[in-house]
Amino acid sequence: MFDGIIWTLNNVRFILGMCKNLISLGTLVEKGYKFNVERNVLCVMASDKVILRGRHHRNLYVLEGSTICGEAHVIASQEEMALLWHRRLGHMSKKGMEVLRKQDLLSGLKSSKLDFCEHYVFGKHKRSAFGIGIHRSIEVLEYAHSDVWDKSPVPLHSGKEYYISFNDDYSRYVWVYFLHHKSEVFATFIKWKAQDLDWKEGLPPEFWAEVVNTAAYLVNLSPCSAVQLKTPFELWHKWVPDYSRLRVFGCIAYAHTPRENRTKLDPKAKKCYFLGYQQGVKGYRLWDPVDCKLIVNRDVSFNEASDNKTWELVELPKSKQVITCRWVYKRKEGSGTGEKIFKAKLVAKGFTQRKGVDYSKVFAPIAKYLTIRLLLSLVCMFGLVLDQMDVVTTFLYGVLDEEIFMRQPPSFARKGQESLVCRFLKSLYGLKQSPRQWNKRFDEFMKSQGFTRSVEDPCVYLKQVSNEVFGLIILVLYVDDMLIAAKDKSEVEKVKTQLSTEFSMKDFGRVKRILGMEIHRDVKGGRLWLTQRNYARKVLERFNMLDAKPVGTPLANHFKHQLSAKFCPLDATEKGLMSKIPYESAVGSLMYLMVCTRQDIAYALGKVSKYNANPRKVHWEAVKWILRYIKGTMGYGLLFDAHSHQARTLVGFVDSNYA
């Protein structure tokens, strides 16, 4: 209800086909309840305490609350998750969902097994099919299908009563346009043809256009057997669509109300109904039943399923400290698509934790870059299969040893329970011990699957699967990124299945990029290249050296004397000038290049890094010289060649102190 309390009504009457719930005031009065109306607000009271409240709307009073179903205590079952995605995707077939699941596009879905769905039968029931046509297009817009839907018995709010649909024969991409009159069909067809190539559940009948529009949107995201089970969206846009923003059509949504549109006492969100997706923006189309208007909002919370709980709300015990949290917003590029992805992550302010009280040990290992290069060398030498996976919401899997309390997230405090705090059931981003707890959890799981942890690098796991040459499975973990290598592809797939059963994973298939390093492999030729072209370009752009003239050596001869001279700035003028130059940032950025793939700049970088604390102008000129060298050699990197005479020779280096 409006105050967060759940009430149960007994002896209710079920009427088949009735889409709204009605509460009789007369029955409530007979049960001993009272009610009064003031300022268009009806309140039902028990012993002078308000238990129900409704606002006047169209000669009725609409209850402030919603009908709820039983909640799961921890996490929804896979059958419920499959049904949720089935509804999000507009009741897609089991075959289509299985295609998307195997591509790891449906987060949290491990099985596409579905029970009987009546909506699917009502909406997809069809007659026997005719024979398959032989015509097939070979490019987009070569051939298109069109259909006009006859006059709707219920017009839209805008007065439109028809719609026309177009279907591209090659990609199966769908467009829908709504019309006032049937005579507009030809004009709409011209508009569709000339466009730029880059380019009901519980709702009243007048929202049929929103249903059709959302259906067209979901059709473009559904695998099509006519195009080798690819999606029309992928064929049209040349990248894989993002399914993470899909929601169940018609579900309840809470839209954020901007500060300028509300007072301090007004609620920060309003209850709406989800009507689909707004084209061209990262927003949702919502229907506000109170103001009777359509709004577009991107700050929306959906009530469609129960998520896995990371905390529970409790009273703060005495003598216990509470930490705070904040939202962190990040923009990144989608893998291989170039599409901008906007992410919001809730992080605890771990810097307020007290050592010995809120945490003890915090160390967590990460894989060495030497280990990654050694693995790539073995992959090239023995012709191994090398795939990459990523763990979703990594730190949420860790189990805490300490009892930690946190204030409720900003703008998401539960109404009526603002004084309660969150007691962590699992770790969270920002907590000092989260990386360690995740590593412990992952280590326990890998050992339970028969893997052995390397003594030299604790982020390397090995498993003997055969007595043949290189009958090992190797897994290298770097926080949440992992590389899996084996001689047999089936062994790699087994490990993937084991990981996906325990954690929510993203499968990237054959490795192409890891930690800012690009991997290019010629399997038949037995060669592998490791480069950092994209990272080098970003470094040059950051320090305005992308258009600089390239040079042929990492360090010129005339710097030899200058870099060995007195390094402090000569006067206050030079010192003030150097204080504005990002000297240490440039050296640090180049250092990452050198550590990963560009050992050719190690000597030059060692020279200029001596003056990080107090550099002179000549030292900055030397750093820019290294950047100019990088400009001319962005494609340089490491080459692993299985046919090299040194490929199978293990070479070691030793050093002696006080020699």
C-alpha positions as CSV (number, residue, x, y, z in Angstrom):
1,M,0.0,0.0,0.0
2,F,1.0,3.7,0.1
3,D,2.7,3.1,3.5
4,G,4.6,-0.1,2.4
5,I,2.3,-2.4,4.4
6,I,0.8,-5.5,2.8
7,W,-2.9,-6.2,3.3
8,T,-4.7,-9.4,2.4
9,L,-8.4,-9.3,1.4
10,N,-10.4,-12.4,2.2
11,N,-13.6,-13.8,0.6
12,V,-13.1,-12.0,-2.7
13,R,-15.2,-12.8,-5.7
14,F,-13.4,-13.8,-9.0
15,I,-15.1,-12.6,-12.2
16,L,-13.7,-14.1,-15.4
17,G,-12.6,-11.4,-17.9
18,M,-12.7,-8.5,-15.4
19,C,-9.4,-6.5,-15.8
20,K,-9.7,-4.3,-12.7
21,N,-10.0,-5.1,-9.0
22,L,-12.9,-3.4,-7.2
23,I,-13.2,-2.9,-3.4
24,S,-16.7,-2.3,-2.0
25,L,-16.9,0.5,0.6
26,G,-20.2,-0.9,1.8
27,T,-18.5,-4.2,2.7
28,L,-15.7,-2.4,4.5
29,V,-18.3,-0.5,6.6
30,E,-20.0,-3.8,7.5
31,K,-16.7,-5.1,8.7
32,G,-16.4,-2.1,11.1
33,Y,-14.1,0.2,9.0
34,K,-14.7,3.9,8.6
35,F,-14.0,6.2,5.6
36,N,-14.0,9.9,4.8
37,V,-13.3,12.1,1.8
38,E,-11.3,15.3,1.9
39,R,-9.7,17.2,-1.0
40,N,-10.4,14.4,-3.5
41,V,-8.7,11.8,-1.3
42,L,-10.6,8.9,0.2
43,C,-9.2,7.4,3.4
44,V,-10.3,4.1,4.9
45,M,-9.6,3.9,8.7
46,A,-9.5,1.3,11.4
47,S,-9.4,2.7,14.9
48,D,-8.6,6.2,13.5
49,K,-5.6,4.8,11.7
50,V,-5.5,5.2,7.9
51,I,-5.0,1.8,6.2
52,L,-6.2,2.4,2.7
53,R,-6.0,5.6,0.6
54,G,-7.3,6.4,-2.9
55,R,-7.4,9.5,-5.2
56,H,-10.4,10.7,-7.2
57,H,-10.1,9.8,-10.9
58,R,-12.9,9.7,-13.4
59,N,-15.7,9.5,-10.8
60,L,-13.9,6.6,-9.0
61,Y,-11.2,6.5,-6.3
62,V,-8.1,4.7,-7.4
63,L,-6.3,2.8,-4.6
64,E,-2.7,3.9,-3.9
65,G,-1.0,0.5,-4.1
66,S,-0.7,-2.5,-6.3
67,T,-1.5,-6.2,-6.3
68,I,1.5,-8.4,-5.5
69,C,2.3,-12.0,-5.9
70,G,4.3,-14.2,-3.6
71,E,8.0,-13.3,-3.5
72,A,11.0,-15.7,-3.7
73,H,13.2,-15.5,-0.7
74,V,16.6,-15.6,-2.6
75,I,16.4,-15.8,-6.3
76,A,14.0,-16.7,-9.0
77,S,14.2,-20.2,-10.4
78,Q,15.4,-20.8,-14.0
79,E,11.9,-21.6,-15.1
80,E,10.7,-18.2,-13.8
81,M,13.7,-16.5,-15.4
82,A,12.9,-18.2,-18.7
83,L,9.3,-17.1,-18.4
84,L,10.4,-13.5,-17.6
85,W,12.6,-13.3,-20.7
86,H,9.8,-15.0,-22.7
87,R,7.5,-12.1,-21.8
88,R,10.2,-9.4,-22.2
89,L,10.7,-10.6,-25.8
90,G,7.0,-10.5,-26.6
91,H,6.4,-14.3,-26.2
92,M,9.3,-15.4,-28.5
93,S,9.5,-19.0,-29.4
94,K,11.6,-21.5,-27.4
95,K,13.9,-21.9,-30.5
96,G,14.5,-18.2,-30.8
97,M,15.3,-17.8,-27.1
98,E,17.7,-20.8,-27.2
99,V,19.6,-19.0,-30.1
100,L,19.9,-15.8,-28.0
101,R,20.8,-17.8,-24.8
102,K,23.7,-19.6,-26.5
103,Q,25.1,-16.2,-27.6
104,D,24.9,-15.1,-23.9
105,L,22.6,-12.1,-24.8
106,L,20.0,-12.8,-22.2
107,S,21.5,-12.0,-18.8
108,G,20.9,-14.6,-16.1
109,L,19.2,-17.2,-18.4
110,K,20.8,-20.6,-18.2
111,S,17.9,-22.7,-19.7
112,S,15.2,-21.8,-22.2
113,K,12.9,-24.5,-21.0
114,L,9.3,-23.1,-20.9
115,D,6.1,-24.3,-19.5
116,F,2.8,-23.9,-21.3
117,C,2.1,-20.2,-22.2
118,E,-1.5,-19.4,-23.0
119,H,-0.6,-15.9,-24.4
120,Y,1.7,-17.6,-26.9
121,V,-1.1,-20.0,-28.1
122,F,-3.6,-17.2,-28.5
123,G,-1.2,-14.9,-30.3
124,K,0.8,-17.4,-32.4
125,H,-1.8,-20.0,-33.4
126,K,-1.8,-20.4,-37.2
127,R,-3.0,-22.5,-40.0
128,S,-0.9,-25.0,-42.0
129,A,1.8,-23.3,-44.0
130,F,1.9,-23.0,-47.8
131,G,5.0,-24.0,-49.8
132,I,8.2,-22.1,-49.4
133,G,8.9,-19.5,-52.0
134,I,12.1,-19.5,-54.0
135,H,12.7,-15.7,-54.2
136,R,15.4,-14.5,-51.9
137,S,17.0,-11.0,-51.8
138,I,20.8,-10.5,-51.5
139,E,20.9,-7.0,-50.0
140,V,18.8,-4.7,-47.9
141,L,15.8,-2.9,-49.5
142,E,16.1,-4.9,-52.7
143,Y,12.7,-6.4,-52.1
144,A,10.1,-5.4,-49.4
145,H,6.7,-6.7,-48.2
146,S,3.9,-4.4,-47.1
147,D,0.5,-4.8,-45.5
148,V,-2.2,-2.4,-44.3
149,W,-4.2,-3.2,-41.1
150,D,-7.9,-2.6,-41.5
151,K,-9.7,0.1,-39.5
152,S,-9.4,-0.4,-35.8
153,P,-12.6,-0.6,-33.7
154,V,-10.9,1.6,-31.1
155,P,-9.1,4.8,-32.4
156,L,-5.9,6.1,-30.8
157,H,-5.9,9.2,-28.7
158,S,-4.5,11.0,-31.7
159,G,-7.4,9.8,-33.8
160,K,-5.4,7.4,-36.0
161,E,-7.3,4.2,-37.0
162,Y,-5.0,2.4,-39.5
163,Y,-1.4,1.2,-39.6
164,I,0.9,0.1,-42.5
165,S,3.8,-2.3,-42.0
166,F,6.9,-2.9,-44.1
167,N,9.2,-5.9,-44.0
168,D,12.6,-5.9,-45.7
169,D,13.0,-9.3,-47.5
170,Y,16.8,-9.6,-46.9
171,S,17.2,-8.6,-43.2
172,R,13.5,-9.2,-42.1
173,Y,13.6,-5.7,-40.6
174,V,10.2,-4.3,-39.7
175,W,8.7,-0.7,-39.8
176,V,5.3,0.4,-38.6
177,Y,3.5,3.7,-39.4
178,F,0.1,4.8,-38.1
179,L,-2.5,6.6,-40.3
180,H,-5.6,8.7,-40.0
181,H,-7.1,7.5,-43.3
182,K,-6.5,4.7,-45.7
183,S,-5.7,7.2,-48.4
184,E,-2.4,8.0,-46.6
185,V,-1.0,4.6,-47.4
186,F,0.9,5.6,-50.6
187,A,2.3,8.8,-49.0
188,T,3.5,6.8,-46.1
189,F,5.1,4.2,-48.4
190,I,7.0,7.0,-50.2
191,K,8.2,8.3,-46.8
192,W,9.4,4.9,-45.8
193,K,11.1,4.2,-49.1
194,A,13.0,7.5,-49.0
195,Q,14.3,7.3,-45.4
196,D,18.0,7.3,-44.5
197,L,19.4,3.8,-44.3
198,D,21.5,4.7,-41.3
199,W,19.0,5.8,-39.5
200,K,-2.0,-6.2,-23.7
201,E,-1.6,-6.8,-20.9
202,G,-4.1,-5.1,-18.5
203,L,-4.2,-1.9,-20.6
204,P,-7.1,-0.2,-22.3
205,P,-7.8,-1.0,-26.0
206,E,-6.7,2.5,-27.1
207,F,-3.1,1.4,-26.6
208,W,-3.2,-1.0,-29.5
209,A,-0.7,1.2,-31.4
210,E,1.8,0.9,-28.6
211,V,1.4,-2.9,-28.7
212,V,2.0,-2.9,-32.5
213,N,5.0,-0.6,-32.2
214,T,6.6,-2.7,-29.4
215,A,5.9,-5.9,-31.4
216,A,7.7,-4.5,-34.4
217,Y,10.7,-3.5,-32.1
218,L,10.8,-7.1,-30.7
219,V,10.5,-8.7,-34.1
220,N,13.7,-6.9,-35.2
221,L,15.5,-8.4,-32.1
222,S,14.3,-12.0,-32.7
223,P,16.3,-14.7,-34.6
224,C,14.9,-15.5,-38.0
225,S,15.2,-18.9,-39.6
226,A,15.1,-17.4,-43.1
227,V,18.5,-15.6,-42.5
228,Q,20.4,-18.4,-40.7
229,L,19.0,-17.6,-37.2
230,K,20.4,-14.1,-37.2
231,T,18.3,-11.1,-36.1
232,P,17.0,-8.5,-38.5
233,F,18.6,-5.8,-36.2
234,E,22.1,-7.4,-36.6
235,L,21.8,-7.7,-40.4
236,W,20.5,-4.1,-40.7
237,H,22.8,-2.3,-38.3
238,K,25.8,-4.7,-38.5
239,W,26.1,-5.2,-34.8
240,V,24.5,-7.4,-32.1
241,P,21.6,-5.7,-30.3
242,D,21.6,-5.1,-26.6
243,Y,18.9,-7.0,-24.7
244,S,19.6,-5.7,-21.3
245,R,17.1,-2.9,-21.5
246,L,14.1,-5.1,-22.5
247,R,11.2,-5.1,-20.0
248,V,7.8,-6.8,-19.9
249,F,5.2,-4.8,-21.9
250,G,2.5,-3.4,-19.6
251,C,4.3,-3.9,-16.3
252,I,4.3,-1.3,-13.6
253,A,7.2,1.2,-13.8
254,Y,8.2,4.0,-11.5
255,A,9.4,7.1,-13.4
256,H,11.7,9.6,-11.6
257,T,10.2,13.1,-11.2
258,P,12.8,15.8,-11.8
259,R,13.5,18.1,-8.9
260,E,12.1,21.2,-10.8
261,N,8.8,19.4,-11.2
262,R,8.1,18.6,-7.6
263,T,8.2,20.1,-4.1
264,K,10.2,18.8,-1.2
265,L,7.1,16.9,0.1
266,D,6.2,15.4,-3.2
267,P,7.3,11.8,-4.0
268,K,10.4,11.5,-6.2
269,A,8.7,9.0,-8.5
270,K,5.3,8.3,-10.0
271,K,3.6,5.1,-10.8
272,C,3.2,4.4,-14.6
273,Y,2.7,1.6,-17.1
274,F,5.4,0.5,-19.5
275,L,4.4,1.0,-23.1
276,G,7.5,0.2,-25.0
277,Y,10.8,1.8,-26.2
278,Q,11.4,5.3,-27.6
279,Q,13.3,5.2,-30.9
280,G,16.5,7.3,-31.0
281,V,16.9,7.8,-27.3
282,K,17.8,5.6,-24.3
283,G,14.4,6.1,-22.7
284,Y,11.1,4.2,-22.1
285,R,7.6,5.1,-23.1
286,L,5.3,5.3,-20.1
287,W,1.6,6.0,-19.5
288,D,0.8,8.2,-16.5
289,P,-2.7,7.1,-15.4
290,V,-3.2,10.0,-13.1
291,D,-2.4,12.8,-15.6
292,C,-3.5,10.7,-18.5
293,K,-0.5,11.5,-20.7
294,L,2.4,9.7,-22.4
295,I,5.9,10.4,-21.1
296,V,9.4,9.4,-22.1
297,N,11.8,8.8,-19.2
298,R,15.2,7.0,-18.9
299,D,15.3,7.0,-15.0
300,V,12.8,4.2,-14.5
301,S,12.6,1.3,-11.9
302,F,10.6,-1.7,-13.1
303,N,8.6,-4.0,-10.9
304,E,8.8,-7.2,-13.0
305,A,10.8,-9.8,-11.0
306,S,12.6,-10.2,-7.7
307,D,16.4,-9.9,-7.9
308,N,19.0,-11.7,-5.9
309,K,19.3,-9.9,-2.6
310,T,22.7,-8.4,-1.7
311,W,21.4,-7.0,1.6
312,E,18.5,-7.0,4.0
313,L,16.9,-4.0,5.8
314,V,17.4,-4.1,9.6
315,E,17.6,-1.7,12.5
316,L,21.1,-0.4,13.1
317,P,22.5,-2.2,16.3
318,K,24.0,-0.1,18.9
319,S,27.8,0.4,18.8
320,K,27.8,-0.5,15.1
321,Q,29.1,1.9,12.5
322,V,27.2,2.5,9.2
323,I,28.9,3.4,6.0
324,T,27.4,5.3,3.0
325,C,27.3,4.6,-0.7
326,R,27.0,6.5,-4.0
327,W,26.1,5.9,-7.7
328,V,29.0,5.8,-10.2
329,Y,28.1,6.4,-13.8
330,K,30.3,5.1,-16.6
331,R,30.2,5.2,-20.4
332,K,31.9,2.5,-22.4
333,E,31.9,1.1,-25.9
334,G,30.1,-2.2,-26.6
335,S,32.3,-5.1,-27.5
336,G,32.7,-5.0,-31.3
337,T,29.8,-2.7,-31.9
338,G,31.1,0.8,-31.2
339,E,27.7,1.5,-29.5
340,K,27.9,3.7,-26.4
341,I,26.7,1.8,-23.3
342,F,25.7,3.8,-20.2
343,K,26.1,2.0,-16.9
344,A,25.2,2.9,-13.3
345,K,26.9,1.1,-10.5
346,L,26.2,1.3,-6.8
347,V,29.4,1.4,-4.8
348,A,30.0,1.5,-1.0
349,K,32.3,4.2,0.3
350,G,34.9,1.8,1.5
351,F,37.2,4.6,2.7
352,T,34.9,5.0,5.8
353,Q,35.5,1.4,6.9
354,R,37.6,0.8,10.0
355,K,40.5,-1.7,9.9
356,G,40.1,-4.5,12.4
357,V,36.4,-3.8,12.7
358,D,34.9,-3.7,9.2
359,Y,37.7,-5.6,7.5
360,S,41.0,-7.3,8.2
361,K,42.8,-8.8,5.2
362,V,42.2,-7.2,1.8
363,F,44.9,-8.6,-0.5
364,A,43.6,-10.3,-3.7
365,P,46.0,-11.5,-6.4
366,I,45.8,-10.7,-10.1
367,A,47.4,-12.5,-13.0
368,K,50.9,-11.3,-14.1
369,Y,51.4,-9.9,-17.5
370,L,54.2,-12.4,-17.9
371,T,51.7,-15.2,-17.3
372,I,49.4,-13.9,-20.0
373,R,52.3,-13.7,-22.5
374,L,53.5,-17.2,-21.5
375,L,50.0,-18.5,-22.1
376,L,49.9,-16.9,-25.5
377,S,53.2,-18.5,-26.4
378,L,52.0,-21.9,-25.4
379,V,48.8,-21.4,-27.3
380,C,50.8,-20.6,-30.4
381,M,53.3,-23.3,-30.0
382,F,50.8,-26.2,-29.4
383,G,47.9,-24.9,-31.5
384,L,45.6,-24.6,-28.5
385,V,42.0,-23.3,-28.4
386,L,41.9,-20.0,-26.6
387,D,38.6,-18.5,-25.5
388,Q,37.6,-15.5,-23.3
389,M,34.9,-15.1,-20.7
390,D,33.8,-12.4,-18.3
391,V,32.0,-12.5,-15.0
392,V,29.0,-10.3,-14.6
393,T,28.8,-8.3,-11.3
394,T,31.9,-10.0,-10.0
395,F,32.1,-8.7,-6.5
396,L,28.5,-9.5,-5.7
397,Y,29.4,-13.2,-5.4
398,G,31.7,-12.8,-2.5
399,V,30.5,-13.8,1.0
400,L,31.6,-11.5,3.8
401,D,33.2,-12.6,7.0
402,E,32.3,-9.4,8.8
403,E,29.0,-7.8,9.6
404,I,28.7,-4.5,7.7
405,F,25.9,-2.0,7.6
406,M,25.2,0.6,4.9
407,R,22.7,3.4,4.5
408,Q,20.0,2.8,1.9
409,P,21.0,3.9,-1.6
410,P,20.3,7.6,-2.5
411,S,16.8,8.1,-4.0
412,F,16.0,4.4,-3.4
413,A,15.2,4.4,0.3
414,R,12.1,2.2,1.0
415,K,9.1,4.4,1.9
416,G,8.2,4.2,5.5
417,Q,11.4,2.5,6.4
418,E,13.9,5.3,5.8
419,S,15.5,4.7,9.3
420,L,16.5,1.2,8.5
421,V,20.0,0.3,7.2
422,C,21.3,-2.4,4.8
423,R,23.0,-5.4,6.4
424,F,25.1,-7.0,3.7
425,L,24.5,-10.6,2.8
426,K,27.1,-10.5,0.1
427,S,30.0,-8.2,-0.9
428,L,29.5,-5.0,-2.9
429,Y,31.7,-2.9,-5.1
430,G,33.7,-0.4,-3.0
431,L,34.1,-2.5,0.1
432,K,37.8,-3.0,0.8
433,Q,37.5,-6.8,1.2
434,S,35.3,-7.4,-1.9
435,P,38.2,-8.4,-4.3
436,R,39.6,-10.8,-1.7
437,Q,36.2,-12.4,-1.0
438,W,35.5,-12.8,-4.7
439,N,38.9,-14.4,-5.2
440,K,38.2,-16.8,-2.3
441,R,34.8,-17.8,-3.7
442,F,36.3,-18.4,-7.2
443,D,39.2,-20.4,-5.8
444,E,36.9,-22.7,-3.9
445,F,34.8,-23.3,-6.9
446,M,37.7,-24.1,-9.2
447,K,39.2,-26.5,-6.7
448,S,35.8,-28.3,-6.5
449,Q,35.9,-28.8,-10.2
450,G,39.3,-30.6,-10.0
451,F,41.6,-27.7,-10.9
452,T,44.9,-27.0,-9.2
453,R,46.1,-23.5,-8.3
454,S,49.6,-22.6,-9.5
455,V,52.2,-21.8,-6.8
456,E,54.0,-19.3,-9.1
457,D,50.9,-17.4,-10.0
458,P,47.8,-17.9,-7.9
459,C,45.6,-16.7,-10.7
460,V,46.5,-19.7,-12.9
461,Y,44.4,-22.9,-12.6
462,L,45.5,-26.2,-14.2
463,K,43.7,-29.5,-14.8
464,Q,45.1,-32.7,-16.4
465,V,42.5,-34.2,-18.8
466,S,44.7,-36.6,-20.8
467,N,48.2,-38.1,-21.2
468,E,48.7,-36.7,-24.7
469,V,51.0,-33.8,-25.5
470,F,49.7,-30.9,-23.6
471,G,46.7,-32.6,-22.1
472,L,46.0,-29.7,-19.8
473,I,43.3,-27.1,-19.4
474,I,44.7,-23.7,-18.3
475,L,42.6,-20.9,-16.9
476,V,44.0,-17.5,-16.2
477,L,42.0,-15.0,-14.1
478,Y,42.4,-11.3,-14.0
479,V,39.8,-10.0,-11.6
480,D,36.7,-10.8,-13.7
481,D,38.3,-11.5,-17.1
482,M,39.5,-15.0,-17.8
483,L,41.3,-16.9,-20.6
484,I,40.7,-20.6,-21.1
485,A,43.1,-22.7,-23.1
486,A,43.0,-26.4,-24.1
487,K,43.9,-28.7,-26.9
488,D,40.3,-29.8,-27.5
489,K,37.5,-27.3,-28.1
490,S,35.1,-29.6,-26.2
491,E,37.2,-29.3,-23.0
492,V,37.0,-25.5,-23.2
493,E,33.2,-25.7,-23.6
494,K,32.9,-28.0,-20.6
495,V,34.7,-25.4,-18.4
496,K,32.5,-22.7,-19.8
497,T,29.4,-24.7,-18.9
498,Q,30.7,-25.3,-15.3
499,L,31.4,-21.6,-14.9
500,S,28.0,-20.5,-16.3
501,T,26.3,-22.9,-13.9
502,E,27.9,-21.2,-10.9
503,F,28.2,-17.6,-12.0
504,S,26.5,-15.2,-14.5
505,M,29.0,-15.2,-17.4
506,K,29.6,-13.5,-20.7
507,D,31.1,-15.7,-23.4
508,F,33.2,-13.7,-25.9
509,G,34.3,-16.8,-27.8
510,R,37.8,-16.6,-29.4
511,V,39.9,-14.1,-27.6
512,K,40.5,-10.8,-29.5
513,R,41.2,-8.3,-26.8
514,I,42.4,-8.5,-23.2
515,L,43.4,-5.7,-20.8
516,G,43.8,-3.2,-23.6
517,M,45.9,-5.6,-25.7
518,E,44.8,-6.8,-29.2
519,I,45.4,-10.4,-30.1
520,H,45.6,-11.3,-33.8
521,R,46.2,-15.0,-34.6
522,D,47.0,-17.0,-37.7
523,V,46.1,-20.5,-36.7
524,K,47.2,-22.2,-39.9
525,G,50.5,-20.3,-40.0
526,G,51.2,-20.9,-36.3
527,R,51.7,-17.2,-35.6
528,L,50.2,-14.8,-33.0
529,W,50.6,-11.0,-32.7
530,L,50.1,-9.0,-29.5
531,T,49.7,-5.3,-30.0
532,Q,48.3,-2.2,-28.3
533,R,47.4,0.0,-31.3
534,N,44.1,1.4,-29.8
535,Y,45.7,2.1,-26.5
536,A,48.7,3.9,-28.1
537,R,46.3,6.1,-30.1
538,K,44.4,7.1,-27.0
539,V,47.7,8.0,-25.3
540,L,48.7,10.2,-28.2
541,E,45.3,11.8,-28.3
542,R,45.4,12.5,-24.6
543,F,48.7,14.4,-24.8
544,N,48.0,16.1,-28.2
545,M,50.7,14.2,-30.0
546,L,48.5,12.3,-32.6
547,D,49.5,14.8,-35.4
548,A,53.2,15.0,-34.3
549,K,56.0,14.1,-36.7
550,P,57.2,10.5,-36.2
551,V,60.8,9.7,-35.3
552,G,62.8,6.5,-35.8
553,T,64.3,5.9,-32.4
554,P,62.9,5.9,-28.8
555,L,65.6,8.4,-27.7
556,A,67.8,10.7,-29.7
557,N,71.6,11.0,-29.1
558,H,71.4,14.7,-28.1
559,F,69.4,13.7,-25.0
560,K,72.2,11.6,-23.6
561,H,74.1,14.5,-21.9
562,Q,70.9,16.5,-21.0
563,L,69.3,13.6,-19.1
564,S,72.5,13.1,-17.0
565,A,72.8,16.8,-16.1
566,K,71.4,18.4,-13.0
567,F,67.7,17.8,-13.1
568,C,66.1,20.4,-10.9
569,P,64.4,23.4,-12.7
570,L,66.8,26.3,-13.1
571,D,64.5,29.0,-11.9
572,A,60.9,29.8,-10.7
573,T,59.7,30.5,-14.2
574,E,60.7,27.0,-15.4
575,K,59.3,25.4,-12.2
576,G,55.9,27.2,-12.7
577,L,55.8,26.1,-16.4
578,M,56.5,22.4,-15.5
579,S,53.9,22.4,-12.8
580,K,51.2,22.7,-15.5
581,I,52.6,19.8,-17.7
582,P,51.2,16.3,-17.1
583,Y,54.7,14.8,-16.9
584,E,54.0,11.9,-14.6
585,S,50.8,11.0,-16.3
586,A,52.6,10.7,-19.7
587,V,55.3,8.6,-18.2
588,G,52.8,6.4,-16.5
589,S,50.7,5.9,-19.7
590,L,53.9,4.9,-21.6
591,M,54.8,2.6,-18.7
592,Y,51.7,0.4,-19.3
593,L,52.7,0.1,-23.0
594,M,56.2,-0.9,-22.1
595,V,55.1,-3.5,-19.5
596,C,52.6,-5.2,-21.8
597,T,54.0,-5.2,-25.4
598,R,56.6,-2.4,-26.0
599,Q,59.8,-3.5,-24.4
600,D,61.7,-1.5,-27.0
601,I,61.0,1.7,-25.1
602,A,62.1,0.3,-21.7
603,Y,65.6,2.0,-21.7
604,A,64.3,5.4,-22.8
605,L,61.4,5.3,-20.3
606,G,63.7,4.3,-17.5
607,K,65.8,7.4,-18.2
608,V,62.9,9.9,-18.1
609,S,61.1,8.3,-15.2
610,K,64.0,9.3,-12.9
611,Y,62.8,12.9,-13.0
612,N,59.1,12.3,-12.2
613,A,59.2,14.3,-8.9
614,N,60.8,17.5,-10.3
615,P,61.3,17.5,-14.1
616,R,62.8,20.2,-16.4
617,K,61.6,21.2,-19.8
618,V,64.3,19.2,-21.5
619,H,63.0,16.1,-19.8
620,W,59.5,16.8,-21.1
621,E,61.0,17.1,-24.6
622,A,62.5,13.6,-24.2
623,V,59.0,12.3,-23.2
624,K,57.5,13.9,-26.3
625,W,60.3,12.3,-28.4
626,I,59.2,8.8,-27.1
627,L,55.5,9.7,-27.9
628,R,56.7,10.7,-31.5
629,Y,58.4,7.3,-31.7
630,I,55.2,5.6,-30.7
631,K,53.3,7.6,-33.3
632,G,55.4,6.0,-36.0
633,T,55.3,2.5,-34.6
634,M,51.7,2.1,-33.3
635,G,51.4,-1.3,-34.9
636,Y,54.5,-2.7,-33.3
637,G,54.1,-5.5,-30.7
638,L,55.1,-9.0,-29.8
639,L,55.2,-11.9,-32.4
640,F,54.9,-15.5,-31.3
641,D,56.0,-17.9,-34.0
642,A,55.5,-21.7,-33.5
643,H,58.1,-22.4,-36.3
644,S,60.9,-20.3,-34.8
645,H,64.0,-22.2,-33.8
646,Q,63.8,-20.7,-30.3
647,A,60.0,-21.4,-29.9
648,R,60.5,-24.6,-27.9
649,T,63.7,-23.5,-26.1
650,L,63.2,-22.4,-22.5
651,V,65.7,-19.6,-21.6
652,G,66.3,-18.3,-18.1
653,F,68.1,-15.3,-16.7
654,V,69.7,-15.0,-13.2
655,D,71.2,-12.1,-11.3
656,S,73.5,-12.0,-8.3
657,N,73.6,-9.4,-5.5
658,Y,77.0,-7.9,-4.5
659,A,78.8,-9.5,-7.5
